[in-house]
Amino acid sequence: MVLARNNNRILQGIAASPGIAIGRARLADRIRVAVSEEAIAENAVDFEVGRFLQAVDGVRDDLQSLKLQLETEKGAEHLYVLDTHLLILDDAMLTGETVACIETERINAEGALKRTLRKYREFFDAIEDEYLRERCSDVEVVGERILRRMTGVMQEAINEFAGKSLIITHDLSPADVLQIDKSRIIGFATDLGGKTSHAAILARALEIPAVVGLETATSSIMTGDHIIIDGSTGTVILNPDDETFRDYLARKQYYEYCDQELAKLKTLPAVTLDGHRILLKGNLEFVEEVPALAAHGGEGVGLYRTEML
């Protein structure tokens, strides 16, 4: 029996966003669309260029509409990521290289875009800094949107999932994370991703428990499986036994109790018993963490990794 074989199975990934989520898994389709590189006739070049540029314009419209929707629903606090993706669409390398490849190599638009994305990946892979290297994922997210526009293969919208779910997927884009309704999606785990990906950073800012970089989550977990996501340790437990369930439920309740009690203190001044005022400041890795610092009563930045500027 599958459940018996997978009882208490532990998957270890990367701790992306702290917190414990317990519930039923819901697999979301985020596998990258498969496209092939095909030779085209000379008289088809203009048509393929037009298809590509039309898809770019369509993605731009999609992102602008999403940004407007989220500004209305959640405010503009975390929408800088969508601005980044809009800037990528206007990048001369993305559009210029792809159009040039169609024209000179005589291949279809999908194949040309794939070649351009490979060049981006090679460039970013050579960067030593993890945060900067992870920015390639933003380019790939934009590229995937364009490919889906050209092929007509759409993704299911995770914000439409019914009931409380823990999302299990190959990867999540920053736009996916921004659209999460926390009353229905209480955590997520992905095959891909790192701690410095925009999806992980946004999960921390929005306080959504998350584990990334599991590699085999989508092949190990099925929709309906009972799972535990521990975003503090990077652990996902598949079909926990009663003892494990009770242990993690107690941890979750204690974590939430501490969070609630600390929230009561965040607006109080930090003053010692003998009257000395102390400024409580945060140590930041990313500028995106500033809103969370302010929300928890931080009074400034104590240390910031300037290499992220």
Secondary structure, 3 states (H helix, E strand, C coil): CHHHHHCCEEEECEEEECCEEEEEEEEECCCCCCCCCCECCHHHHHHHHHHHHHHHHHHHHHHHHHHHHHHHHHCCCCCHHHHHHHHHHCCHHHHHHHHHHHHHHCECHHHHHHHHHHHHHHHHHCCCCHHHHCCHHHHHHHHHHHHHHHHCCCCCCHHHCCCCEEEEECCCCHHHHHCCCCCCEEEEEECCCCCCCHHHHHHHHHCCCEEECCCCHHHHCCCCCEEEEECCCCEEEECCCHHHHHHHHHHHHHHHHHHHHHHCCCCCCCECCCCCECCCCEEECCHHHHHHHHHCCCCCEEEECHHHC
